[in-house]
Amino acid sequence: MGKDTFSDITGLPDDLGIGDDLARADQRASIHVDTRRYGKPVTVVDGLDLPTDELDALASILKRRLAVGGTVTDDGRIELQGEHGERLEGALRDEGFSVET
């Protein structure tokens, strides 16, 4: 058997993934609504410091959960079509993030 590696954050084995959950809880996601062309609302999630693959996965989870279209921008923001204030806030909290509106 291989030797376990331990998290610098928790001191527990990395296999448990607890350090990832704590790192998410330390991040504060900011939610606001922008207006695009023709007055269409877009809800923007900003302030997350995640690797691109994790940001893409989170965007996919949010889009599926809210049943909307959206994208991840080059500057690391998640943009979701429509206004989704409270529902989006609840979804982000369920994923382990702190939220400010």
C-alpha positions in Angstrom: 0.0 0.0 0.0 1.1 3.6 -0.7 1.8 6.2 1.9 -1.1 8.6 2.6 -0.5 12.3 2.0 -1.9 14.7 4.5 -3.6 18.1 4.0 -1.7 21.2 5.1 -5.1 22.7 6.1 -6.6 19.9 8.2 -3.8 17.5 8.9 -6.1 14.7 7.7 -5.6 12.4 4.7 -6.0 14.1 1.4 -8.2 11.3 0.2 -11.1 12.6 2.4 -11.3 15.8 0.4 -12.0 17.9 3.6 -9.3 20.5 2.7 -11.2 21.2 -0.6 -14.4 21.8 1.3 -12.7 24.2 3.7 -11.0 26.0 0.9 -14.4 26.6 -0.7 -15.9 27.8 2.5 -13.1 30.5 2.7 -14.1 31.9 -0.7 -16.8 34.6 -0.9 -18.8 34.5 -4.2 -20.3 37.8 -5.3 -23.6 37.7 -7.1 -25.0 40.6 -9.2 -27.3 41.1 -12.2 -26.1 42.9 -15.3 -28.2 43.9 -18.3 -27.1 42.8 -21.7 -28.3 43.8 -25.2 -32.0 44.3 -25.6 -32.5 44.5 -21.8 -31.8 40.9 -21.1 -30.7 40.2 -17.5 -27.6 38.1 -16.8 -26.7 36.9 -13.3 -22.9 37.1 -12.7 -21.0 35.1 -10.1 -17.6 36.7 -9.4 -14.9 36.4 -6.8 -14.2 32.7 -7.0 -10.5 31.7 -7.1 -10.8 28.3 -8.6 -8.8 26.5 -11.3 -10.5 26.6 -14.7 -11.6 22.9 -14.7 -13.3 23.4 -11.2 -14.9 26.6 -12.4 -16.3 24.9 -15.5 -17.6 22.0 -13.4 -19.3 24.5 -11.0 -20.9 26.4 -13.9 -22.2 23.1 -15.3 -23.7 22.2 -11.9 -25.3 25.7 -11.5 -26.7 25.6 -15.1 -28.2 22.2 -14.6 -29.7 23.0 -11.2 -31.2 26.3 -12.3 -32.2 25.0 -15.8 -30.5 27.9 -17.6 -27.8 28.6 -20.2 -24.6 30.3 -19.2 -20.8 30.4 -19.7 -17.5 30.9 -17.9 -15.7 34.1 -19.1 -12.0 34.4 -19.7 -11.6 36.4 -16.5 -13.1 33.7 -14.3 -16.7 34.9 -14.0 -19.7 32.6 -14.3 -22.6 34.3 -16.3 -26.0 32.7 -16.2 -28.9 33.8 -18.4 -31.8 35.5 -16.5 -32.2 36.7 -12.9 -31.6 34.0 -10.3 -30.8 35.8 -7.0 -32.0 33.6 -4.1 -32.0 30.3 -6.1 -28.4 30.9 -7.2 -27.4 31.9 -3.7 -28.9 28.7 -2.3 -27.2 26.6 -4.9 -23.8 28.1 -4.2 -24.2 27.6 -0.5 -25.1 23.9 -1.1 -21.8 23.6 -3.0 -20.0 24.9 0.0 -19.4 28.6 -0.9 -20.0 31.7 1.2 -22.1 34.3 -0.7 -22.4 38.0 -0.7 -25.0 39.8 -2.7 
